[in-house]
Amino acid sequence: MTRMSIWRYMEVGMNMLDMVFNAKTLTLVLLTIIVLLYRRMISIKRQKELATFYDVYSRKDFDTALWLINQYVDNNTKDAFGYMLKGSVLKDLERMNAAIRSLKEAVMINVKLFEAHKLLIEIYMSDGCYKEAEAHFNQGVKLQKTNFVMRFNRGINYMHLEDYRAAIKDFHYVEKRVNGNKKYIYDELALAYKNTGDMEQYSKYALLSGSY
C-alpha cells in the first residue's frame, strides 16, 4: 500500500467519524429543543391553570379555588408554590390541620419559600402554638433579614415563650433600624425588661413609651 493510499483511507475514516459525531450532535440538539418546547408547553399550561385559580380566589370563591388548586397540585406534585397556595385556601376555609399539612409539604419541597413559613406562623400563633411558630420565624428571618415586621413579631412570639432575652434582642434590632414612631417597640422593651427583673431598663423604656 502506497503512502498516498494510506492517507486516503485515513481521510475516508475521518469523514465517517465526522458524519457519526455530527449525527450525534444533531440528535442532541433536536432532543434539547424538544425538551425545551415541552417545558415551555408545561409552563404555559401551568400559567393558565394558576391564572384561573387566582381569578376564582380573588372573588373569594374558596370552595372552587380549592378544587382548582387540588387539580393543579395533583398534576404538579413537586411544585412547592402550589402546595403553598393550597394551604392558603384551606386556611381561609378554616381547615387549619389540612392547611398545616399542605404548607409543611411546601417547605419540605422548598425550605426557602417565605410565604409558606409566614402562613404557618399565622396559623400557629392564632392557635397559641408558639413553639411550633418559632422554627418558621427563624426561617423567615433567615430568608428576609431586613424584614423588620418578621423580626418584631418573632420578638412577640419569644414573649409568649417567656424567652425575654431573645425578645429583647429582636426588639432592639428593630428599634435601631426603624424610623418614625417607636412607641410600640418601647412598650414591648419595657415589658420584656420588667419580666427579666431589670427595672432600670424597664423604667427607661416605659418613660420613652410614655407609659411610665
Secondary structure, 3 states (H helix, E strand, C coil): CCHHHHHHHHHHHHHHHHHHHHHHHHHHHHHHHHHHHHHHHHHHHHHHHHHHHHHHHHCCCHHHHHHHHHHHHHHCCCCHHHHHHHHHHHHHCCCHHHHHHHHHHHHHHCCCCHHHHHHHHHHHHHCCCHHHHHHHHHHHHHHCCCCHHHHHHHHHHHHHCCCHHHHHHHHHHHHHHCCCCCHHHHHHHHHHHHHHCCHHHHHHHHHHHCCC
